[in-house]
Amino acid sequence: MRSVVLPAMLIGGLALAGCSAAPAPVVTATVVVTQTPTPTPTPTPTPTVPPAAVVEDPSLVPNAEVPAEPIPEGPAVDLGAIPGAEAAPVKDDAGNLISYTVIEGDSFFDIAQRFDLPMQQLLRMNPKVSGLGENIYLRQVINLDWTTTG
């Protein structure tokens, strides 16, 4: 005859298996769902503004055109090299600015700032510059002589 040794846990587990409690009774509930219709919203009335008293001012003219202020014109003044306008300008024998040649990194706005010229004046002096000065290219000559157009 052969003896079998069983661990104590297994023996204890087999002994307790018969001692479990009875299963709990199942409780059932009946739920009745009723759907209530969604109420139709009442529209909010649009507020009306009472008409304001109109006071006529004879000095005012509707849509009157405002005269455009003239763009001051004058000779370019070299304020010195700045980022975006670093090349040396061309001058005549009297020292008057004649032109500026665009180099890499230049912008038309910075050229106008360096030579103390309003953008509109510099554009008028350079009618071949397109795109309101946004389309300049390397080695393009920008006119700085305000008495001529380039």
Disulfide bonds with the S-S distance in Angstrom:
none
